[in-house]
């Protein structure tokens, strides 16, 4: 297994692990993982990481590249949507100070580092991988000397 393929594989495994790690902690009571925050979105992240792992195992660089790009896009979108959800959850309260206090009580946790790190590792393994040095010059017998 080449180094870039191994890097992508490790990145996809870290994404899978990151979906089970805490990403939000509301009111210092309990932790929420990706499935607790949004179960269908967590399943899509898990599915894309699994497709990326299958692409690396079966040596399909186009599938791996698309899964890496898609996983990074999904993680960025998930973070933006979680940030918007946290900062607009208490907007119905007419008092700005109470709204700001309750918003500050929802903390982002360390699972985001795993999600972003895994997506960047997977993308780095795909982008910085070297091209194949072997070119197949054999043509199907139509041109012979």
C-alpha positions in Angstrom: 0.0 0.0 0.0 1.5 3.4 -1.0 1.8 6.2 1.5 -0.9 8.4 -0.1 -3.4 5.5 -0.1 -2.6 4.8 3.5 -3.0 8.5 4.4 -6.4 8.5 2.7 -7.4 5.3 4.4 -6.4 6.6 7.8 -8.3 9.8 7.1 -11.5 8.0 6.3 -11.2 5.8 9.4 -10.8 9.0 11.5 -13.9 10.4 10.0 -15.8 7.3 11.0 -14.4 7.6 14.5 -15.2 11.3 14.6 -18.9 10.7 14.0 -19.1 8.8 17.3 -17.1 11.5 19.3 -18.8 14.4 21.1 -19.3 17.5 18.9 -21.6 19.5 21.1 -22.2 19.8 24.8 -25.4 21.7 25.7 -25.6 23.2 29.2 -22.7 21.1 30.5 -25.1 18.2 30.9 -24.4 15.6 28.2 -22.4 15.2 25.0 -24.0 15.0 21.5 -22.3 13.1 18.7 -23.0 13.5 14.9 -25.9 11.1 15.2 -27.4 12.9 18.1 -27.1 16.3 16.4 -28.6 15.1 13.0 -28.9 11.3 12.5 -29.4 11.3 8.7 -26.5 13.6 8.2 -24.3 11.5 10.4 -25.3 8.4 8.4 -24.3 10.2 5.1 -20.9 11.1 6.6 -20.5 7.4 7.6 -21.6 6.2 4.2 -19.2 8.6 2.3 -16.3 7.5 4.6 -17.1 3.9 3.9 -17.2 4.5 0.2 -13.8 6.2 0.5 -12.4 3.2 2.4 -13.7 0.8 -0.3 -12.2 3.1 -3.0 -8.8 2.9 -1.3 -9.0 -0.9 -0.7 -9.9 -1.6 -4.3 -7.4 0.9 -5.7 -9.9 3.2 -7.3 -8.4 6.7 -7.2 -11.3 8.5 -8.8 -13.8 7.1 -6.3 -11.4 7.9 -3.4 -10.8 11.5 -4.7 -14.6 12.1 -5.0 -15.2 10.6 -1.5 -12.5 12.8 0.0 -13.8 16.0 -1.6 -17.4 15.1 -0.7 -16.4 14.3 2.9 -14.6 17.6 3.3 -17.6 19.5 1.9 -20.0 17.6 4.1 -17.9 18.3 7.3 -17.7 22.0 6.4 -21.4 22.2 5.7 -22.2 20.2 8.9 -20.1 22.7 11.0 -21.7 25.7 9.4 -25.2 24.3 10.0 -24.4 23.3 13.6 -23.0 26.8 14.3 -26.2 28.4 12.8 -28.4 26.1 14.8 -26.6 26.9 18.0 -26.7 30.7 17.4 -30.3 30.8 16.3 -31.8 28.3 18.8 -32.7 30.9 21.3 -33.5 33.8 19.0 -37.2 33.6 19.9 -36.4 35.1 23.4 -37.0 38.8 23.3 -34.2 39.6 25.7 -30.8 39.7 24.0 -28.8 39.1 27.2 -30.7 35.9 28.0 -30.4 34.8 24.4 -26.6 35.4 24.4 -26.2 33.6 27.8 -28.1 30.5 26.7 -26.1 30.4 23.4 -22.8 30.5 25.3 -23.9 27.5 27.3 -23.7 25.2 24.2 -20.1 24.4 23.6 -18.4 22.8 20.6 -16.3 19.8 21.6 -13.2 18.0 20.3 -15.0 15.7 17.8 -14.9 18.5 15.3 -11.1 18.2 15.2 -11.4 14.6 14.3 -14.0 15.2 11.5 -11.9 18.0 10.0 -8.6 16.3 10.5 -9.9 13.1 8.9 -11.3 14.9 5.9 -8.1 16.8 5.4 -6.0 13.7 5.7 -8.2 11.9 3.2 -8.0 14.8 0.8 -4.2 15.2 1.4 -3.6 11.6 0.5 -5.5 12.0 -2.7 -4.1 15.4 -3.8 -0.4 14.9 -2.9 -0.2 11.4 -4.2 2.2 10.9 -7.1 1.0 9.7 -10.5 1.8 6.2 -11.6 5.2 6.0 -13.2 4.3 3.0 -15.3 2.7 3.8 -18.6 1.0 0.9 -20.6 2.3 1.4 -24.1 1.0 -2.0 -25.3 -1.8 -1.6 -27.8 -4.0 -4.5 -28.7 -2.0 -5.8 -31.6 -3.1 -3.3 -34.2 0.4 -1.8 -34.5 3.3 -4.1 -34.9 6.8 -3.6 -36.2 
